[in-house]
Amino acid sequence: MILIYLLIGIVAAVLGALPLGATNIAVINTTLKQNAKQAFKITLAAGFAEVILSYYALHCNMIVRNFFDTNQWLQILIAFLLLTIGGFLFFKTTKKNSHSRRFKTSKYATGFLLGLLNPPVLIYWLVIYGVINGYSLSLTVDASFAVLFLFFFGVYIGKLITLYFYSKFSLVIKQKFANINTIINKVTGILLFFIGLVNVVKLYFI
């Protein structure tokens, strides 16, 4: 019966990671521009970030929810960064340079920061805990070590599975298209800009 928490963690993480976000886009972009090995570094680090966010949401719960409700400047800042990066990538011209090695060495940091600096994911986990505790299951920081370990291990595995799927899907695309770097910059820029725009709309019009 205790293994149900492992399954819940996996399913919850998969559902949370399926919507296209900054981490997913980074995995796709890295797979297409470099290789799946570099993208997997982002995936590994993003998994740890997901565990930290989900634990923090479990520990703080209503405090976290109230923080983001009363500090809209943080949501505005994140939306602005997404809009800026998206616009930069869209208008960026693709060219070979000597800086690729530097980017390769920072994939772990990229995955961790993109996964951690993600308020919508934090809110998602707050909602998930409300759903879980609404049934006969009870998940709190006071639960046994075995329950917490299985749940958060499931969260990590679920995040890895989803991002790995995105990476494999990118390889299929890469095999079918040549000279794709410019296209990927455009698509990535549009997606990031769209995500930032959605955040702005949610803040001011919903």
N, C-alpha and C positions, 0 to 999 in steps of 0.2 A: 504493500500500500504506500510505503514511503517513496517508492520510485515514481509515483504520480507527480511529485514535485519536479523531478527531472524532466518529465514530459511537458509539464506546464511551462517550465522555464524555456524549453526549446521552442514550443509553439508560440509563446508570447514574444520571444526575441525575433522569430521569423516574421511574424505579423508586423512587428514594429520596424523591421529592416526592409521589408518589401517595397514600401513607397520610395520613390527615387529621391534621394537626398544628397547632401554634399559628399558624404563618405562613399556612397554608391558611385557617384560620378567620378570621384578620384580613383576608385578601383577600375572603372571602365576606361578612363583616360590613360591610366598608367599601363594597363594591359595592352592597349592599342598602340601607345607610343613607345613603350619599352618591352615589357614581357610579363607573363603571369607570375613569375617569381618575385618581381618587384611589387606587383599588386598584392601578392599574398602577405608581404610585410605590412602593408596598410591594413589588411584584413586582421592580422594577428593583434596589432596594436589597437584597432578599433574595437575588437572583442573585449579587451581589458577595460577600455573606456566605457563600454556598454555596461559591464558589470559594476563599475564604480557608480555610474549614473543610477542604475537600478537599485543599488544598495542605498545610495544617498536618498533616493525617493522613498524607499521603505523606511529609512531611519527618521526622516524629517516630515514626510507626508504633507500635512496642511501648512507647515511653515514654508516649505518650498513653493507650494501653490500660491500662497499669499504674497511671497516675495516677487514672483513674476507678474502677478496681477497689479502690484503696487509700484513696480519698477519697470515701466514700459521703455525707459531709455535703453535698457539692455536688449530688448527685442528690436528696437529701432536701430541700434548699433549693428546687430547681427544682420538685419535686413539690408542696411546700407553697405556692409562689407560684401554681401552676396551680389548686390546690384553692381558694385564697383568691379569685383573680380569677373563677373559675368560679362560686363561691357569690355573689360580689358582683353579677355580671351577671344571675344567675338571679333574685335578689330585687330588682334595680334596677327602679324605675318609669320608664317612658319619658316624657320631657317636653322641650319645646323650651326651649333656653336660649341664652345668648350665647357659649358656649364652643366652638361648633363650628368657628369659624375657627382657634382655637388647635390643635385636633386635626388640621385639614387641613394645617397647616404642618409637622407632625411625622411625616408618613407615611414619608418616607425613613428617618428614624431608627427608626421603629417596625419597618419591614421589615428593616432591617439588624440591629437588636438581637434581634428574634425569630429571625432566621435564624442569627445567630452564637451566641447562648446556647442551644444545642441539642445537648447531649451525645449523644443517640441518633443524630443525623445524623453526628457525628464517629465514633462506633463503626461506623456503617453504612459509612463510607468506608474504615475500616480493614479491614473484611471484604471490601469490593469490591476493594481492592488485593491482598488475598490471593488472591482468585479470578482476577484478571487475571494476576498473576504466576505462577499455577499452570499457565497454559497457555504456549504458545510466545512470547506477547507479554511484554515486560518494560517496566515503567513505574516509574522511580525518579527522584529529583531530579537524578540525573546524566545523564538522557536529554537528547537534543538539544533546543534551544530550539523547533524546529518541532514536535516531538512534544508537548512540554509545552504549548505555546501552543494547538495544535489540541485537545488533550484538555480543557484548562480552559475554552477557548472553548465546547466542546461541553457542558461542565458548566453553564456560564452559560445557554446556549440551552435546554438541557433543563429547567432550573429555571423559566425564563421561560415556556416552552410549557405546562408543567403548571399553574403558577399562573394563567396566562391562561385556560386551560381552566376552572379553578374559577370565575374571574370571569365568564366567558361563561355558565356554567351557572347562576350566581347571577342573572343578568339574566333568564333564562328563568323562574326562580322568581318574581322580582319582578313580572313582567308578569302572572302568574296569581293573585297574592294582593295584597289591599289591606290597608293598616294593618299592615304586617308587622314594624315595628320591635320591638314588644313580644315577638312570637314569636321573632325573631332573637336578642334578648337571652337569652331562655329557652334556646333551642337552643344558642347559643354557650356559655352558662354550663354547661349540661349536658355538652357535649363537652369543654370545658376541665377540668371537674371529673373527668370520666371518664378523660382522659389522665393527670391527676395521680394518680388512684386506681390506675390500671394501673402507674404508676411505683412507687408505694408497695408494691403487691403483689409486683412483681418484686424489690424490694429485700429484703423481709422473708419472703416465702413461696416464692420460686422459687430 
